[in-house]
Amino acid sequence: MNLQIRSILVIASILILSACSTVSITKTKPNPSEAKLERNLIIALTNDFEARSMWEQELSFQLRDMGYSMFSSVNVDKEKKDLFTKEEILELIDEKNINGVITMRLKDIQTKEKYTTSDRYISDAYNQHNYFYNYVDTYYNVFTWSYQPEQTVVIEANLFDGSNKALIFTVDATMTNADSQEERVGEMTKSIAKAMASSGFLKKKQ
């Protein structure tokens, strides 16, 4: 295999591995409950309307695709761009016969910066001894030496029982180094939806 092809394969494998960001999940049930919540409102707690729309509608899609009845706060009143107040949410629960409320909030964000290097080499075809003049030869250089920011985001999702307003289920979703905001939202809401479905508190549509 020649040097150029080997270099392309190495770079491709690095890109594939770096693109595979995973989401880790922790789940807790703060209060005992026998709830089976059929109509659920999703609210992302941010004043940024675009971000709220993206997070709410993506989580709503993921859960509706599993057979649960969900609607997002941004679709309750499409003229309203501000976040609902606590009083407005309580009114919605009564007016819309809401059984449960799922909230999402940014719990933590951390950014670390570092340089990464590799001790692997592109080519050592001639099995040469590591003298200075061989080490600096262009065919005997390290193949990666790059600056890499690491960003870890933690989203907390809470499920409240609409009847007594008690917190009955909490999910912390953690993701590092998403390639884009869209990837972060897609992967994290998918993991949150699976965790919510596994809680046993949501009831599928009849």
N, C-alpha and C positions, 0 to 999 in steps of 0.2 A: 504494500500500500504506500503510495507516494506521500510526501510531506503535506501537500496541499489538501488532499482528500482527508488525511488524518486530522488536520487542523479543523476542517469543516465539521467532521463528525464530533470532535471534542467540543467545539463551540455549540453545536446543535444539542448535545446532551446536557450541557450546562444550562442552556435556555429552557429546555424541557423541565429539568429538575427545579430551576428557580421559579417556574410558572406554577408549580404544584403547591400552592399555599394551602395549608389545612387549617381547620377551625377546631379548637378544643372547647369542650363544654363541661360546665359543672352545674349540677341541679340540686335544689333543696325544696322541701315542703315545710314552710315555716309554721303553718297551722293545720291541724287535722281537719279534713273536709270530705264530705260525701257528694260534693257538687258534680253535676253533669250539665255543663254550660253549653247551650245550643246556639244562642245568638250572641256574638262577641264583637266588641268594638276595639279597633287597634289604634293606638295613639303613640306617635313618636314625639318625645318631649324635646323639641327644638324649635326655635323661632325662625329658622331657615325653612321657608315654605317648600323650596325645591327638594331639600334633603328630606324633609318630613314626608313629602309625597312619595319619593323614591322608596324609603324604608317601609312606610305603611303599605303601599300598594304591592310591593314585592312580597312582604310577609303574608298579606291577605291572599295573594295569588297562590303562594305555596300551601297555605292551610286549606283554601277552597279546593285546590287540586286534590287534596286528601279526603275531601268530602265534608268539610266543616263549614258552617255558616259564619262568614266573616264580612265586615265592612270597615273601611278606614275612615278616620275623622275628616280627611280632606274631601271625601265624597258625600259627607253629610250635608254640607252647605258649600257649594263650589264657588260661591262669591266670597266666602270667608277665608282670608289668608293668614289670620293670626291664630296662634295656638289657643285651643279651648281652655278656659279657666276651670278651676275645680268645681265651681258652682254650675257652670254650663254643662260640664260632664255629668254631674249628678242629675241635672234636669233631663239630659239625653237618656240616661239610664231608665228613667221613669217613662218618658214620652215614647221611646222606641222599644220599650220592653226588652232591654238589654240584660242578658244573663251574666255576662262576664266582660271584663275589660283587660286587654293586654297592652301594657305600656313598654316602650323601649327608651333607653337613655344611654348616652355616652358615659360610661363609668370611669374609663381611664384611657389615656393615650400616652405612649412613651416612644421617643425617638432616640436611637443610638447610632453613632457613626463610627465606621472603622475602615481600615484598608485591608483587603484580602490578597493573599498571594498563594502561589502553589509551588510545591517542590517537585512537581512532575515536569517532565521535559517533552518537548515535541519530538525530538529525534536523538537517538544515540546509536545511529546505524553502524558506526565504525567501531563501537565499543572502545572508544579512546579513553586514556587515563585523564583524570581531571586536572590537567595543567591549566595555567592561566590562559594561554592562547586558545585552548579548546573550550574553556568555560565561557569566554566572551564571543565565541563563534556564533553566528546567527542561526546555525542549525542546532544549537545546544542551549537555547534560552528557555526560561520559564514561560509558559503560555498564557498565564493570567496574572494580572497585577492591577487591581481595580479598587476604586472607592465605592463603598456600599453602605447606604443608609438602611437602618433597620427600624421599622415602625410597627409597634404592637398596639392594637386597638382592642378594648374590652367593651362590649355592649351588654347591658343588663336588661333582660326582659322579665316583666312581672305579670302574673295572672291574678286578677282580683275577682272574687265572687261578687256579682252585682247585687245579690240580695242583702248581704250583710257588710259589704265593702271590705272584707278581710282578704289579706294577701295569702294565697294558698300555694303558689308555685313561683319559683325564681330560677331563671337560667342566666348564667354568665357565659357569653361566647367570646373567645379570644382568637384573634387572627394576626399573624405577623407577615409583613411584606406583601400585601396585595398589590397586583400590578396596576389596578385602577380603582376608583370609587365604585364603579359598576360591579367589578369582581368582588369587592369587599361586601357590598350590599347583597349580591346574589348568593354568595357562599355562606355568609353569616345568617341571613334570614332562612336559608334552607336548613341549616343546622338548628336554629331556634325553633322552626316549625316542627322538625322531627322530635325535638325534646318536648315541646308542648303536646304533641300527639301522644307521646309515650307517658305523659303524666296521668292519664286516665280521667282527667277533669273535663275534657271536651267531649261533647256529644255530637255525633255525625247527624247530618240532615236526614229526615225521614223520607 
